[in-house]
Amino acid sequence: MTTHAQWKKSSYSGGGEGNDCVEIASWPDRTAVRDSKAPARATLTFPTSAFTPFIEALKAPTAP
């Protein structure tokens, strides 16, 4: 599934070589996320409709 994907690196890549980030790939029905330092390892795959709420939840402030 992800071997032929068009992966895009996050614009928030870390310093140096920019390897401290995630990459995403999109299809009409799903979005995949992987660690740019270990692209052959596990990939998280979300239904497209769940990806934006997932990102918004990560951005939300946490309660003390």
PDB file with SEQRES, HELIX, SHEET and CRYST1 records, atoms N, CA, C and O in Angstrom:
SEQRES   1 A   64  MET THR THR HIS ALA GLN TRP LYS LYS SER SER TYR SER          
SEQRES   2 A   64  GLY GLY GLY GLU GLY ASN ASP CYS VAL GLU ILE ALA SER          
SEQRES   3 A   64  TRP PRO ASP ARG THR ALA VAL ARG ASP SER LYS ALA PRO          
SEQRES   4 A   64  ALA ARG ALA THR LEU THR PHE PRO THR SER ALA PHE THR          
SEQRES   5 A   64  PRO PHE ILE GLU ALA LEU LYS ALA PRO THR ALA PRO              
HELIX    1 AA1 THR A   48  LYS A   59  1                                  12    
SHEET    1 AA1 3 VAL A  22  SER A  26  0                                        
SHEET    2 AA1 3 ARG A  30  ASP A  35 -1                                        
SHEET    3 AA1 3 LEU A  44  PRO A  47 -1                                        
CRYST1    1.000    1.000    1.000  90.00  90.00  90.00 P 1           1          
ATOM      1  N   MET A   1       0.828  -1.201   0.000  1.00  0.00           N  
ATOM      2  CA  MET A   1       0.000   0.000   0.000  1.00  0.00           C  
ATOM      3  C   MET A   1       0.864   1.253   0.000  1.00  0.00           C  
ATOM      4  O   MET A   1       0.631   2.134  -0.827  1.00  0.00           O  
ATOM      5  N   THR A   2       1.834   1.375   0.873  1.00  0.00           N  
ATOM      6  CA  THR A   2       2.592   2.614   0.985  1.00  0.00           C  
ATOM      7  C   THR A   2       3.859   2.626   0.139  1.00  0.00           C  
ATOM      8  O   THR A   2       4.536   3.653   0.080  1.00  0.00           O  
ATOM      9  N   THR A   3       4.203   1.520  -0.518  1.00  0.00           N  
ATOM     10  CA  THR A   3       5.456   1.475  -1.254  1.00  0.00           C  
ATOM     11  C   THR A   3       5.451   2.382  -2.474  1.00  0.00           C  
ATOM     12  O   THR A   3       6.510   2.866  -2.873  1.00  0.00           O  
ATOM     13  N   HIS A   4       4.296   2.629  -3.078  1.00  0.00           N  
ATOM     14  CA  HIS A   4       4.219   3.473  -4.260  1.00  0.00           C  
ATOM     15  C   HIS A   4       3.647   4.854  -3.936  1.00  0.00           C  
ATOM     16  O   HIS A   4       3.214   5.581  -4.830  1.00  0.00           O  
ATOM     17  N   ALA A   5       3.652   5.196  -2.688  1.00  0.00           N  
ATOM     18  CA  ALA A   5       3.065   6.459  -2.255  1.00  0.00           C  
ATOM     19  C   ALA A   5       3.982   7.630  -2.568  1.00  0.00           C  
ATOM     20  O   ALA A   5       5.200   7.476  -2.662  1.00  0.00           O  
ATOM     21  N   GLN A   6       3.384   8.793  -2.727  1.00  0.00           N  
ATOM     22  CA  GLN A   6       4.112  10.052  -2.882  1.00  0.00           C  
ATOM     23  C   GLN A   6       4.215  10.673  -1.490  1.00  0.00           C  
ATOM     24  O   GLN A   6       3.276  11.333  -1.043  1.00  0.00           O  
ATOM     25  N   TRP A   7       5.327  10.475  -0.804  1.00  0.00           N  
ATOM     26  CA  TRP A   7       5.505  10.947   0.563  1.00  0.00           C  
ATOM     27  C   TRP A   7       5.956  12.395   0.560  1.00  0.00           C  
ATOM     28  O   TRP A   7       6.768  12.805  -0.270  1.00  0.00           O  
ATOM     29  N   LYS A   8       5.411  13.179   1.515  1.00  0.00           N  
ATOM     30  CA  LYS A   8       5.778  14.597   1.677  1.00  0.00           C  
ATOM     31  C   LYS A   8       6.262  14.799   3.095  1.00  0.00           C  
ATOM     32  O   LYS A   8       5.623  14.359   4.051  1.00  0.00           O  
ATOM     33  N   LYS A   9       7.406  15.471   3.227  1.00  0.00           N  
ATOM     34  CA  LYS A   9       7.980  15.736   4.542  1.00  0.00           C  
ATOM     35  C   LYS A   9       7.326  16.965   5.167  1.00  0.00           C  
ATOM     36  O   LYS A   9       7.000  17.926   4.471  1.00  0.00           O  
ATOM     37  N   SER A  10       7.142  16.926   6.459  1.00  0.00           N  
ATOM     38  CA  SER A  10       6.562  18.036   7.190  1.00  0.00           C  
ATOM     39  C   SER A  10       7.384  19.309   7.020  1.00  0.00           C  
ATOM     40  O   SER A  10       8.612  19.260   6.943  1.00  0.00           O  
ATOM     41  N   SER A  11       6.707  20.434   6.961  1.00  0.00           N  
ATOM     42  CA  SER A  11       7.401  21.721   6.885  1.00  0.00           C  
ATOM     43  C   SER A  11       8.022  22.094   8.232  1.00  0.00           C  
ATOM     44  O   SER A  11       8.777  23.063   8.314  1.00  0.00           O  
ATOM     45  N   TYR A  12       7.716  21.345   9.278  1.00  0.00           N  
ATOM     46  CA  TYR A  12       8.262  21.596  10.605  1.00  0.00           C  
ATOM     47  C   TYR A  12       9.439  20.674  10.911  1.00  0.00           C  
ATOM     48  O   TYR A  12       9.652  20.311  12.068  1.00  0.00           O  
ATOM     49  N   SER A  13      10.196  20.296   9.902  1.00  0.00           N  
ATOM     50  CA  SER A  13      11.343  19.405  10.087  1.00  0.00           C  
ATOM     51  C   SER A  13      12.328  20.033  11.066  1.00  0.00           C  
ATOM     52  O   SER A  13      12.456  21.255  11.142  1.00  0.00           O  
ATOM     53  N   GLY A  14      13.015  19.184  11.808  1.00  0.00           N  
ATOM     54  CA  GLY A  14      13.996  19.662  12.772  1.00  0.00           C  
ATOM     55  C   GLY A  14      15.204  20.280  12.085  1.00  0.00           C  
ATOM     56  O   GLY A  14      15.299  20.282  10.857  1.00  0.00           O  
ATOM     57  N   GLY A  15      16.115  20.801  12.879  1.00  0.00           N  
ATOM     58  CA  GLY A  15      17.320  21.433  12.350  1.00  0.00           C  
ATOM     59  C   GLY A  15      18.272  20.423  11.732  1.00  0.00           C  
ATOM     60  O   GLY A  15      17.934  19.248  11.590  1.00  0.00           O  
ATOM     61  N   GLY A  16      19.439  20.872  11.374  1.00  0.00           N  
ATOM     62  CA  GLY A  16      20.426  19.985  10.771  1.00  0.00           C  
ATOM     63  C   GLY A  16      19.975  19.514   9.407  1.00  0.00           C  
ATOM     64  O   GLY A  16      19.716  20.322   8.515  1.00  0.00           O  
ATOM     65  N   GLU A  17      19.882  18.220   9.247  1.00  0.00           N  
ATOM     66  CA  GLU A  17      19.469  17.650   7.973  1.00  0.00           C  
ATOM     67  C   GLU A  17      17.951  17.568   7.830  1.00  0.00           C  
ATOM     68  O   GLU A  17      17.453  17.106   6.804  1.00  0.00           O  
ATOM     69  N   GLY A  18      17.221  18.006   8.838  1.00  0.00           N  
ATOM     70  CA  GLY A  18      15.764  17.985   8.769  1.00  0.00           C  
ATOM     71  C   GLY A  18      15.166  16.601   8.874  1.00  0.00           C  
ATOM     72  O   GLY A  18      14.125  16.324   8.278  1.00  0.00           O  
ATOM     73  N   ASN A  19      15.816  15.731   9.628  1.00  0.00           N  
ATOM     74  CA  ASN A  19      15.350  14.355   9.723  1.00  0.00           C  
ATOM     75  C   ASN A  19      14.425  14.092  10.904  1.00  0.00           C  
ATOM     76  O   ASN A  19      13.922  12.977  11.048  1.00  0.00           O  
ATOM     77  N   ASP A  20      14.189  15.088  11.749  1.00  0.00           N  
ATOM     78  CA  ASP A  20      13.340  14.896  12.918  1.00  0.00           C  
ATOM     79  C   ASP A  20      11.912  15.303  12.608  1.00  0.00           C  
ATOM     80  O   ASP A  20      11.418  16.307  13.122  1.00  0.00           O  
ATOM     81  N   CYS A  21      11.257  14.528  11.771  1.00  0.00           N  
ATOM     82  CA  CYS A  21       9.895  14.901  11.407  1.00  0.00           C  
ATOM     83  C   CYS A  21       9.121  13.686  10.924  1.00  0.00           C  
ATOM     84  O   CYS A  21       9.613  12.558  10.946  1.00  0.00           O  
ATOM     85  N   VAL A  22       7.932  13.943  10.500  1.00  0.00           N  
ATOM     86  CA  VAL A  22       7.088  12.907   9.921  1.00  0.00           C  
ATOM     87  C   VAL A  22       6.861  13.205   8.452  1.00  0.00           C  
ATOM     88  O   VAL A  22       7.059  14.327   7.986  1.00  0.00           O  
ATOM     89  N   GLU A  23       6.446  12.188   7.744  1.00  0.00           N  
ATOM     90  CA  GLU A  23       6.064  12.318   6.345  1.00  0.00           C  
ATOM     91  C   GLU A  23       4.637  11.815   6.217  1.00  0.00           C  
ATOM     92  O   GLU A  23       4.212  10.932   6.961  1.00  0.00           O  
ATOM     93  N   ILE A  24       3.899  12.383   5.268  1.00  0.00           N  
ATOM     94  CA  ILE A  24       2.543  11.909   5.019  1.00  0.00           C  
ATOM     95  C   ILE A  24       2.380  11.572   3.538  1.00  0.00           C  
ATOM     96  O   ILE A  24       3.071  12.112   2.674  1.00  0.00           O  
ATOM     97  N   ALA A  25       1.463  10.682   3.283  1.00  0.00           N  
ATOM     98  CA  ALA A  25       1.062  10.339   1.923  1.00  0.00           C  
ATOM     99  C   ALA A  25      -0.462  10.289   1.916  1.00  0.00           C  
ATOM    100  O   ALA A  25      -1.076   9.834   2.881  1.00  0.00           O  
ATOM    101  N   SER A  26      -1.065  10.753   0.840  1.00  0.00           N  
ATOM    102  CA  SER A  26      -2.524  10.813   0.777  1.00  0.00           C  
ATOM    103  C   SER A  26      -3.070  10.040  -0.412  1.00  0.00           C  
ATOM    104  O   SER A  26      -2.490  10.029  -1.498  1.00  0.00           O  
ATOM    105  N   TRP A  27      -4.193   9.403  -0.173  1.00  0.00           N  
ATOM    106  CA  TRP A  27      -5.002   8.759  -1.198  1.00  0.00           C  
ATOM    107  C   TRP A  27      -6.405   9.334  -1.031  1.00  0.00           C  
ATOM    108  O   TRP A  27      -6.668   9.995  -0.026  1.00  0.00           O  
ATOM    109  N   PRO A  28      -7.299   9.110  -1.963  1.00  0.00           N  
ATOM    110  CA  PRO A  28      -8.652   9.666  -1.813  1.00  0.00           C  
ATOM    111  C   PRO A  28      -9.363   9.199  -0.544  1.00  0.00           C  
ATOM    112  O   PRO A  28     -10.166   9.949   0.013  1.00  0.00           O  
ATOM    113  N   ASP A  29      -9.093   7.991  -0.076  1.00  0.00           N  
ATOM    114  CA  ASP A  29      -9.832   7.461   1.064  1.00  0.00           C  
ATOM    115  C   ASP A  29      -9.020   7.297   2.343  1.00  0.00           C  
ATOM    116  O   ASP A  29      -9.572   6.894   3.367  1.00  0.00           O  
ATOM    117  N   ARG A  30      -7.711   7.601   2.310  1.00  0.00           N  
ATOM    118  CA  ARG A  30      -6.898   7.451   3.513  1.00  0.00           C  
ATOM    119  C   ARG A  30      -5.652   8.332   3.465  1.00  0.00           C  
ATOM    120  O   ARG A  30      -5.231   8.785   2.400  1.00  0.00           O  
ATOM    121  N   THR A  31      -5.076   8.562   4.638  1.00  0.00           N  
ATOM    122  CA  THR A  31      -3.836   9.316   4.780  1.00  0.00           C  
ATOM    123  C   THR A  31      -2.903   8.484   5.649  1.00  0.00           C  
ATOM    124  O   THR A  31      -3.317   7.952   6.679  1.00  0.00           O  
ATOM    125  N   ALA A  32      -1.647   8.374   5.235  1.00  0.00           N  
ATOM    126  CA  ALA A  32      -0.660   7.592   5.980  1.00  0.00           C  
ATOM    127  C   ALA A  32       0.396   8.525   6.555  1.00  0.00           C  
ATOM    128  O   ALA A  32       0.724   9.554   5.963  1.00  0.00           O  
ATOM    129  N   VAL A  33       0.921   8.152   7.713  1.00  0.00           N  
ATOM    130  CA  VAL A  33       1.953   8.922   8.409  1.00  0.00           C  
ATOM    131  C   VAL A  33       3.085   7.974   8.778  1.00  0.00           C  
ATOM    132  O   VAL A  33       2.845   6.850   9.219  1.00  0.00           O  
ATOM    133  N   ARG A  34       4.327   8.436   8.594  1.00  0.00           N  
ATOM    134  CA  ARG A  34       5.480   7.623   8.987  1.00  0.00           C  
ATOM    135  C   ARG A  34       6.596   8.513   9.515  1.00  0.00           C  
ATOM    136  O   ARG A  34       6.603   9.720   9.274  1.00  0.00           O  
ATOM    137  N   ASP A  35       7.527   7.921  10.228  1.00  0.00           N  
ATOM    138  CA  ASP A  35       8.693   8.607  10.766  1.00  0.00           C  
ATOM    139  C   ASP A  35       9.724   8.725   9.650  1.00  0.00           C  
ATOM    140  O   ASP A  35      10.093   7.720   9.043  1.00  0.00           O  
ATOM    141  N   SER A  36      10.193   9.940   9.373  1.00  0.00           N  
ATOM    142  CA  SER A  36      11.147  10.134   8.279  1.00  0.00           C  
ATOM    143  C   SER A  36      12.501   9.486   8.560  1.00  0.00           C  
ATOM    144  O   SER A  36      13.252   9.200   7.628  1.00  0.00           O  
ATOM    145  N   LYS A  37      12.824   9.252   9.835  1.00  0.00           N  
ATOM    146  CA  LYS A  37      14.093   8.613  10.180  1.00  0.00           C  
ATOM    147  C   LYS A  37      14.046   7.102   9.973  1.00  0.00           C  
ATOM    148  O   LYS A  37      15.090   6.461   9.848  1.00  0.00           O  
ATOM    149  N   ALA A  38      12.856   6.534   9.937  1.00  0.00           N  
ATOM    150  CA  ALA A  38      12.695   5.085   9.802  1.00  0.00           C  
ATOM    151  C   ALA A  38      11.533   4.777   8.857  1.00  0.00           C  
ATOM    152  O   ALA A  38      10.535   4.194   9.281  1.00  0.00           O  
ATOM    153  N   PRO A  39      11.648   5.155   7.594  1.00  0.00           N  
ATOM    154  CA  PRO A  39      10.518   5.007   6.675  1.00  0.00           C  
ATOM    155  C   PRO A  39      10.081   3.565   6.416  1.00  0.00           C  
ATOM    156  O   PRO A  39       8.946   3.340   5.997  1.00  0.00           O  
ATOM    157  N   ALA A  40      10.944   2.599   6.652  1.00  0.00           N  
ATOM    158  CA  ALA A  40      10.574   1.203   6.424  1.00  0.00           C  
ATOM    159  C   ALA A  40       9.827   0.595   7.612  1.00  0.00           C  
ATOM    160  O   ALA A  40       9.304  -0.515   7.517  1.00  0.00           O  
ATOM    161  N   ARG A  41       9.779   1.317   8.719  1.00  0.00           N  
ATOM    162  CA  ARG A  41       9.089   0.802   9.894  1.00  0.00           C  
ATOM    163  C   ARG A  41       7.595   1.055   9.799  1.00  0.00           C  
ATOM    164  O   ARG A  41       7.072   1.311   8.715  1.00  0.00           O  
ATOM    165  N   ALA A  42       6.925   0.986  10.903  1.00  0.00           N  
ATOM    166  CA  ALA A  42       5.467   1.088  10.961  1.00  0.00           C  
ATOM    167  C   ALA A  42       4.939   2.381  10.353  1.00  0.00           C  
ATOM    168  O   ALA A  42       5.560   3.439  10.454  1.00  0.00           O  
ATOM    169  N   THR A  43       3.794   2.266   9.730  1.00  0.00           N  
ATOM    170  CA  THR A  43       3.079   3.392   9.150  1.00  0.00           C  
ATOM    171  C   THR A  43       1.689   3.441   9.761  1.00  0.00           C  
ATOM    172  O   THR A  43       1.002   2.423   9.830  1.00  0.00           O  
ATOM    173  N   LEU A  44       1.273   4.620  10.205  1.00  0.00           N  
ATOM    174  CA  LEU A  44      -0.097   4.801  10.693  1.00  0.00           C  
ATOM    175  C   LEU A  44      -0.963   5.208   9.513  1.00  0.00           C  
ATOM    176  O   LEU A  44      -0.591   6.093   8.742  1.00  0.00           O  
ATOM    177  N   THR A  45      -2.108   4.573   9.369  1.00  0.00           N  
ATOM    178  CA  THR A  45      -3.016   4.907   8.275  1.00  0.00           C  
ATOM    179  C   THR A  45      -4.369   5.279   8.861  1.00  0.00           C  
ATOM    180  O   THR A  45      -4.925   4.559   9.690  1.00  0.00           O  
ATOM    181  N   PHE A  46      -4.888   6.417   8.415  1.00  0.00           N  
ATOM    182  CA  PHE A  46      -6.161   6.942   8.899  1.00  0.00           C  
ATOM    183  C   PHE A  46      -7.146   7.065   7.747  1.00  0.00           C  
ATOM    184  O   PHE A  46      -6.731   7.337   6.621  1.00  0.00           O  
ATOM    185  N   PRO A  47      -8.436   6.873   7.995  1.00  0.00           N  
ATOM    186  CA  PRO A  47      -9.414   7.274   6.990  1.00  0.00           C  
ATOM    187  C   PRO A  47      -9.258   8.786   6.787  1.00  0.00           C  
ATOM    188  O   PRO A  47      -9.010   9.517   7.746  1.00  0.00           O  
ATOM    189  N   THR A  48      -9.399   9.243   5.575  1.00  0.00           N  
ATOM    190  CA  THR A  48      -9.218  10.674   5.285  1.00  0.00           C  
ATOM    191  C   THR A  48     -10.093  11.540   6.199  1.00  0.00           C  
ATOM    192  O   THR A  48      -9.658  12.594   6.665  1.00  0.00           O  
ATOM    193  N   SER A  49     -11.306  11.098   6.447  1.00  0.00           N  
ATOM    194  CA  SER A  49     -12.219  11.895   7.282  1.00  0.00           C  
ATOM    195  C   SER A  49     -11.757  11.992   8.734  1.00  0.00           C  
ATOM    196  O   SER A  49     -12.221  12.873   9.457  1.00  0.00           O  
ATOM    197  N   ALA A  50     -10.872  11.126   9.178  1.00  0.00           N  
ATOM    198  CA  ALA A  50     -10.392  11.148  10.563  1.00  0.00           C  
ATOM    199  C   ALA A  50      -9.063  11.870  10.717  1.00  0.00           C  
ATOM    200  O   ALA A  50      -8.671  12.188  11.840  1.00  0.00           O  
ATOM    201  N   PHE A  51      -8.361  12.136   9.626  1.00  0.00           N  
ATOM    202  CA  PHE A  51      -7.023  12.702   9.735  1.00  0.00           C  
ATOM    203  C   PHE A  51      -7.030  14.137  10.274  1.00  0.00           C  
ATOM    204  O   PHE A  51      -6.256  14.452  11.178  1.00  0.00           O  
ATOM    205  N   THR A  52      -7.871  14.993   9.749  1.00  0.00           N  
ATOM    206  CA  THR A  52      -7.916  16.380  10.230  1.00  0.00           C  
ATOM    207  C   THR A  52      -8.305  16.449  11.704  1.00  0.00           C  
ATOM    208  O   THR A  52      -7.647  17.165  12.459  1.00  0.00           O  
ATOM    209  N   PRO A  53      -9.343  15.738  12.152  1.00  0.00           N  
ATOM    210  CA  PRO A  53      -9.627  15.762  13.595  1.00  0.00           C  
ATOM    211  C   PRO A  53      -8.469  15.237  14.444  1.00  0.00           C  
ATOM    212  O   PRO A  53      -8.253  15.716  15.557  1.00  0.00           O  
ATOM    213  N   PHE A  54      -7.724  14.258  13.930  1.00  0.00           N  
ATOM    214  CA  PHE A  54      -6.555  13.745  14.643  1.00  0.00           C  
ATOM    215  C   PHE A  54      -5.511  14.848  14.824  1.00  0.00           C  
ATOM    216  O   PHE A  54      -4.995  15.033  15.926  1.00  0.00           O  
ATOM    217  N   ILE A  55      -5.202  15.571  13.768  1.00  0.00           N  
ATOM    218  CA  ILE A  55      -4.219  16.659  13.834  1.00  0.00           C  
ATOM    219  C   ILE A  55      -4.710  17.770  14.757  1.00  0.00           C  
ATOM    220  O   ILE A  55      -3.932  18.299  15.552  1.00  0.00           O  
ATOM    221  N   GLU A  56      -5.972  18.126  14.664  1.00  0.00           N  
ATOM    222  CA  GLU A  56      -6.528  19.169  15.534  1.00  0.00           C  
ATOM    223  C   GLU A  56      -6.438  18.750  16.999  1.00  0.00           C  
ATOM    224  O   GLU A  56      -6.164  19.586  17.860  1.00  0.00           O  
ATOM    225  N   ALA A  57      -6.664  17.471  17.295  1.00  0.00           N  
ATOM    226  CA  ALA A  57      -6.550  16.989  18.671  1.00  0.00           C  
ATOM    227  C   ALA A  57      -5.099  17.103  19.162  1.00  0.00           C  
ATOM    228  O   ALA A  57      -4.862  17.416  20.328  1.00  0.00           O  
ATOM    229  N   LEU A  58      -4.142  16.852  18.283  1.00  0.00           N  
ATOM    230  CA  LEU A  58      -2.733  16.990  18.683  1.00  0.00           C  
ATOM    231  C   LEU A  58      -2.369  18.440  18.978  1.00  0.00           C  
ATOM    232  O   LEU A  58      -1.529  18.703  19.839  1.00  0.00           O  
ATOM    233  N   LYS A  59      -2.988  19.378  18.278  1.00  0.00           N  
ATOM    234  CA  LYS A  59      -2.707  20.799  18.476  1.00  0.00           C  
ATOM    235  C   LYS A  59      -3.402  21.380  19.712  1.00  0.00           C  
ATOM    236  O   LYS A  59      -2.976  22.407  20.241  1.00  0.00           O  
ATOM    237  N   ALA A  60      -4.464  20.726  20.165  1.00  0.00           N  
ATOM    238  CA  ALA A  60      -5.263  21.257  21.265  1.00  0.00           C  
ATOM    239  C   ALA A  60      -4.449  21.308  22.553  1.00  0.00           C  
ATOM    240  O   ALA A  60      -3.683  20.388  22.841  1.00  0.00           O  
ATOM    241  N   PRO A  61      -4.612  22.376  23.326  1.00  0.00           N  
ATOM    242  CA  PRO A  61      -3.909  22.453  24.614  1.00  0.00           C  
ATOM    243  C   PRO A  61      -4.425  21.355  25.544  1.00  0.00           C  
ATOM    244  O   PRO A  61      -5.602  20.996  25.517  1.00  0.00           O  
ATOM    245  N   THR A  62      -3.531  20.844  26.349  1.00  0.00           N  
ATOM    246  CA  THR A  62      -3.936  19.805  27.305  1.00  0.00           C  
ATOM    247  C   THR A  62      -4.279  20.457  28.630  1.00  0.00           C  
ATOM    248  O   THR A  62      -3.731  21.497  28.992  1.00  0.00           O  
ATOM    249  N   ALA A  63      -5.185  19.834  29.335  1.00  0.00           N  
ATOM    250  CA  ALA A  63      -5.574  20.348  30.656  1.00  0.00           C  
ATOM    251  C   ALA A  63      -4.470  20.053  31.656  1.00  0.00           C  
ATOM    252  O   ALA A  63      -3.817  19.012  31.575  1.00  0.00           O  
ATOM    253  N   PRO A  64      -4.257  20.967  32.602  1.00  0.00           N  
ATOM    254  CA  PRO A  64      -3.203  20.750  33.625  1.00  0.00           C  
ATOM    255  C   PRO A  64      -3.510  19.587  34.530  1.00  0.00           C  
ATOM    256  O   PRO A  64      -2.727  19.282  35.430  1.00  0.00           O  
TER     257      PRO A  64                                                      
END                                                                             
